[in-house]
């Protein structure tokens, strides 16, 4: 329970983190492990991302024990099923829809119970660019009345993509965790796997 309280503000909203990207399998028969943002010669196109993607890993740079079982993991998905339905659909023409979830660490009568808030849907716009030999996803979304545009450098295989959210950048979405153990988490890496 203490770990849950210490993470109170860390991941209060995952709106931006659910903004995802990847690519369809390439027809050039390159091995899945051979395709990354740094060695793919920055050749991503919008057609590579069209389709549905599901969150498959949510890794922190510090281990956590959300379910209080005494086992600490860096992958939050091993600690809770709260994010099991998180994903994104990239539609042709640049529209996107995300299914989001968040952890609420201030629920219950004493404001220190853990609750999963899931099923929220957000919409936005997406595009890709190849810049400085990196493949990037460009996302524009309005969250809680504020419109944000962010670029994410992608690491990808034929069936997955991943990107990182850094502490200073993501504070506008989850608040300031200073004063808790969560203040030591500086990077969150999200990985998505193609559904169709």
C-alpha positions, -999 to 999 in steps of 0.1 A, spaced: 0 0 0 29 23 8 42 19 -28 8 28 -41 7 59 -21 42 68 -31 32 66 -68 1 88 -62 8 114 -88 32 95 -111 7 81 -135 -25 99 -128 -33 102 -165 -19 83 -194 -36 103 -221 -4 112 -238 13 79 -232 -15 61 -250 -6 79 -281 11 53 -299 28 42 -331 42 13 -351 44 -2 -385 30 -31 -404 53 -59 -414 76 -49 -442 74 -68 -475 112 -69 -478 115 -99 -454 139 -81 -430 141 -100 -397 119 -86 -370 149 -79 -347 167 -60 -375 143 -31 -377 149 -3 -353 145 35 -355 183 38 -358 190 12 -385 158 13 -406 172 43 -424 143 64 -412 118 52 -438 85 51 -419 54 62 -438 18 67 -425 8 34 -442 32 16 -418 11 27 -388 -25 24 -400 -44 -1 -379 -50 -11 -343 -23 -14 -316 -25 -27 -280 -3 -18 -251 20 -47 -244 46 -32 -220 48 -2 -197 83 -1 -183 97 23 -157 133 30 -150 126 21 -113 109 -11 -101 75 -9 -84 52 -32 -64 17 -19 -72 -1 -51 -61 18 -54 -27 28 -90 -33 65 -83 -24 76 -87 -60 89 -56 -77 88 -52 -115 98 -25 -139 69 -35 -162 37 -21 -146 16 -45 -166 30 -73 -144 16 -54 -114 -19 -45 -124 -44 -54 -152 -57 -18 -152 -41 -11 -185 -51 -43 -203 -74 -26 -227 -52 4 -235 -45 9 -272 -47 31 -303 -62 30 -337 -45 50 -364 -69 57 -392 -60 66 -428 -60 103 -433 -44 112 -399 -72 106 -374 -66 85 -343 -85 71 -313 -70 60 -281 -84 39 -252 -69 50 -220 -67 41 -183 -52 56 -152 -43 47 -117 -61 66 -89 -42 64 -57 -66 87 -38 -98 67 -38 -118 53 -9 -129 70 24 -93 77 36 -80 88 1 -53 61 1 -70 32 -17 -60 20 -52 -86 22 -80 -83 17 -117 -101 41 -139 -104 27 -174 -124 30 -206 -117 67 -214 -115 74 -251 -95 103 -266 -92 114 -302 -65 134 -321 -44 137 -351 -13 117 -361 15 118 -387 51 105 -391 83 120 -402 118 108 -409 143 132 -394 180 129 -385 179 92 -393 151 87 -368 115 77 -373 91 99 -354 54 99 -345 37 133 -343 6 134 -322 -18 163 -315 -44 158 -288 -66 179 -266 -65 166 -230 -85 183 -202 -90 213 -225 -53 218 -234 -40 210 -269 -6 195 -271 16 184 -300 44 160 -293 70 141 -314 81 107 -303 112 89 -316 102 53 -323 120 20 -317 102 -7 -337 101 -42 -350 78 -55 -377 50 -60 -351 58 -35 -323 68 0 -316 79 18 -285 87 53 -273 97 70 -241 81 97 -220 105 116 -197 97 131 -163 98 168 -171 78 163 -203 51 141 -188 45 161 -156 18 181 -175 -2 149 -177 4 132 -143 14 161 -120 45 165 -98 55 134 -78 81 152 -57 82 140 -21 73 104 -30 93 74 -41 80 81 -76 101 111 -79 130 87 -88 112 75 -119 125 96 -147 115 76 -178 85 56 -188 87 34 -219 56 23 -237 55 -6 -261 26 -15 -284 19 -46 -304 -2 -48 -336 -37 -63 -332 -47 -59 -369 
